[in-house]
Amino acid sequence: ISFLKVYPNGKEEIKSRRINPEMPIPPQSTAIHGITDEDVKDCPTFRQVARSLADQLEGCDLAGFNSSRFDVPMLAEEFLRAGVDFDMSKRKFVDVQIIFHKKEQRTLEAAYAFYCDKKLDNAHSAEADAMATYEVLKSQLDRYPDLVNDIDVLSKEYSSFNNNVDFAGRFIYNEEGVEVFNFGKHKGKPVSEVLKNEPSYYSWMMDGDFPMNTKQVLTKIRLKELNG
């Protein structure tokens, strides 16, 4: 765990420590970060440092690169597992990757120039855009060895973005801003409506193998309806 704490007066404080993950570190991971099982065998577990870490982050907003999809959800889940009440709803989040994607040009013309090394003439004409889009896709498949030429993979793993309510995306906001299920037999139905008509579904999810954050969000929705 490493974090850089920046105070309002500009003071910077960085802290790092290794954590015992309580499971073997895969060789593929060691190849990336260089940390082995031997390196962490005598290090504390997250549960042992969770309270201290929460105290150090008290009053802090959180920022990172791809943090909205990785760092923050993982941190929230680990605090819950450790039984530490670190209220994420009180924080503001800044994701540098999202800022990067929003500020740098992400138009079809830019993609066509980057991937195909061509200038897109007649941009925004339906036919030119359709042909250019297909050329970009073919070029992406050629450029990235790990990009599988399979519609299911391209759709589910590379093209799916949802307005998640919980970090795992089990619940999402629909166009009206209502929390709806994003899986199973109730997919697309409002969570509050399902819990009202089928109370046992709440118990099934709470007893099931769902992330703790998902269960926490489900409980909040249920309590909101009960108190509403």
C-alpha positions in Angstrom: 0.0 0.0 0.0 1.3 3.4 -1.0 -0.5 6.7 -0.6 0.5 10.3 -1.0 -1.3 12.6 1.4 -1.5 16.2 0.2 -2.5 18.8 2.9 -4.4 22.0 2.2 -1.2 24.0 2.7 0.6 22.0 0.0 2.5 19.8 2.4 3.1 16.3 0.9 3.5 13.1 2.9 4.0 9.7 1.3 3.8 6.4 3.1 4.4 2.8 1.8 4.3 -0.6 3.4 4.0 -4.2 2.2 1.0 -6.3 3.2 0.7 -10.0 3.6 -2.2 -11.0 1.2 -2.7 -14.2 3.2 -2.5 -16.2 -0.1 0.2 -17.1 -2.6 1.2 -14.3 -5.0 0.8 -15.5 -8.6 4.0 -15.6 -10.6 2.3 -13.3 -13.2 1.9 -10.7 -10.5 5.4 -11.0 -9.2 6.6 -10.5 -12.8 4.9 -7.1 -12.7 5.7 -5.7 -9.3 8.6 -7.9 -8.2 7.2 -8.8 -4.8 7.4 -12.5 -3.8 5.8 -14.6 -1.1 9.1 -14.5 0.8 9.1 -10.7 0.7 5.7 -10.5 2.6 5.7 -13.5 4.8 6.5 -11.4 7.9 4.4 -8.4 6.9 1.1 -7.4 8.5 -2.2 -8.4 7.0 -4.7 -5.7 5.8 -6.9 -6.4 8.8 -4.0 -5.6 11.1 -3.4 -2.2 9.6 -6.9 -1.3 8.5 -7.8 0.8 11.6 -4.5 2.7 11.4 -4.9 3.3 7.7 -8.5 4.5 8.2 -7.3 7.0 10.8 -4.6 8.3 8.5 -7.1 8.8 5.7 -9.7 10.4 8.0 -11.1 13.6 6.4 -9.3 12.9 3.1 -10.8 12.8 -0.3 -9.4 10.1 -2.6 -7.7 10.4 -6.0 -6.0 7.9 -8.3 -5.6 6.6 -11.9 -8.4 4.3 -12.8 -9.3 4.5 -9.1 -13.0 4.6 -9.6 -12.9 1.1 -11.0 -10.0 -0.5 -9.1 -8.4 1.3 -6.1 -11.6 2.7 -4.4 -13.8 -0.4 -4.8 -11.0 -2.7 -3.6 -10.2 -0.4 -0.6 -13.9 -0.2 0.3 -14.3 -4.0 0.2 -11.2 -4.6 2.3 -12.3 -2.1 5.0 -15.6 -3.9 5.1 -13.9 -7.3 5.4 -11.8 -6.0 8.3 -14.8 -4.6 10.0 -13.6 -1.0 9.8 -16.3 1.6 9.2 -14.7 3.8 6.5 -17.6 5.8 5.1 -17.0 6.2 1.4 -20.2 8.3 1.0 -18.4 11.2 2.7 -15.5 11.3 0.3 -15.0 13.0 -3.0 -13.2 11.0 -5.7 -11.0 12.2 -8.5 -10.0 9.8 -11.2 -7.1 11.1 -13.3 -7.7 8.5 -16.0 -11.2 9.8 -16.6 -9.9 13.4 -16.8 -7.3 12.2 -19.3 -10.0 10.5 -21.4 -12.3 13.5 -21.3 -9.6 16.2 -22.0 -7.7 14.4 -24.8 -9.4 14.1 -28.1 -11.4 10.9 -28.4 -13.2 11.5 -31.7 -13.4 9.1 -34.6 -11.1 11.4 -36.6 -8.5 11.1 -33.8 -8.8 7.3 -33.7 -8.6 7.1 -37.5 -5.4 9.1 -37.5 -3.9 7.2 -34.6 -4.7 3.6 -35.7 -4.8 3.9 -39.5 -2.5 6.9 -40.0 -5.0 8.4 -42.4 -7.0 11.7 -42.5 -10.7 11.1 -42.3 -12.3 13.0 -45.3 -16.0 13.7 -45.2 -16.1 13.2 -41.4 -19.6 12.9 -40.0 -21.1 11.6 -43.3 -22.7 8.3 -42.4 -20.9 6.2 -45.0 -17.4 7.7 -44.3 -17.9 7.3 -40.5 -19.1 3.7 -40.8 -16.2 2.7 -43.1 -13.6 4.5 -40.9 -15.0 2.9 -37.7 -14.6 -0.6 -39.3 -11.0 0.2 -40.4 -10.2 1.4 -36.8 -11.6 -1.9 -35.3 -9.5 -4.0 -37.7 -6.4 -1.9 -37.0 -7.0 -2.3 -33.2 -7.3 -6.1 -33.6 -4.0 -6.1 -35.5 -2.2 -3.8 -33.1 -3.1 -5.5 -29.8 -2.3 -9.2 -29.5 -4.5 -9.6 -26.5 -7.5 -8.1 -28.2 -9.5 -11.2 -29.2 -11.4 -11.2 -32.5 -14.6 -12.3 -30.9 -17.8 -10.3 -30.6 -18.7 -11.5 -27.1 -15.3 -10.6 -25.8 -15.2 -7.3 -27.5 -18.6 -6.5 -26.2 -18.4 -7.7 -22.6 -14.8 -7.0 -21.7 -13.9 -3.9 -23.7 -17.1 -2.0 -24.5 -19.3 -2.3 -21.4 -19.7 0.8 -19.3 -22.5 1.2 -16.8 -23.7 3.8 -14.3 -23.0 1.6 -11.3 -24.7 2.0 -8.0 -22.4 -0.6 -6.3 -18.8 -1.1 -7.3 -19.4 -4.5 -8.7 -22.2 -3.2 -11.0 -24.9 -5.5 -9.7 -27.1 -2.5 -9.5 -27.1 0.4 -11.9 -29.0 3.7 -12.3 -31.5 3.6 -15.2 -32.3 6.7 -17.3 -34.6 8.0 -14.6 -31.9 7.7 -12.0 -33.6 4.8 -10.2 -31.5 1.9 -8.9 -32.3 -1.2 -10.9 -30.9 -4.8 -10.9 -28.2 -5.4 -13.5 -28.3 -9.2 -13.4 -30.5 -12.3 -13.0 -34.2 -12.7 -13.3 -35.0 -9.2 -12.1 -32.6 -7.4 -14.5 -33.9 -3.9 -15.3 -36.4 -3.9 -12.5 -36.2 -1.3 -9.7 -34.5 -2.7 -6.6 -37.0 -1.2 -4.2 -39.9 -2.6 -6.2 -38.4 -6.1 -6.1 -37.6 -6.0 -2.4 -41.2 -4.8 -1.7 -42.8 -7.6 -3.8 -40.3 -10.3 -3.0 -38.8 -9.7 0.5 -37.0 -13.1 0.4 -34.8 -11.8 -2.4 -33.0 -9.5 0.0 -32.2 -12.5 2.3 -31.1 -14.6 -0.7 -28.6 -11.9 -1.7 -27.4 -11.2 1.8 -26.7 -14.9 2.3 -25.2 -15.3 -1.2 -21.7 -14.9 -2.5 -21.9 -11.2 -3.4 -19.3 -8.5 -2.5 -19.8 -6.9 0.8 -20.1 -3.5 -0.8 -23.0 -4.9 -2.9 -24.7 -6.1 0.2 -24.1 -2.8 1.9 -25.7 -0.9 -1.0 -28.6 -3.3 -1.0 -29.2 -2.7 2.7 -29.1 1.1 2.2 -31.7 0.9 -0.5 -33.9 -1.3 1.6 -33.6 1.0 4.7 -34.3 4.0 2.5 -37.6 2.5 1.4 -38.5 1.3 4.9 -37.9 4.8 6.3 -39.4 6.6 3.3 
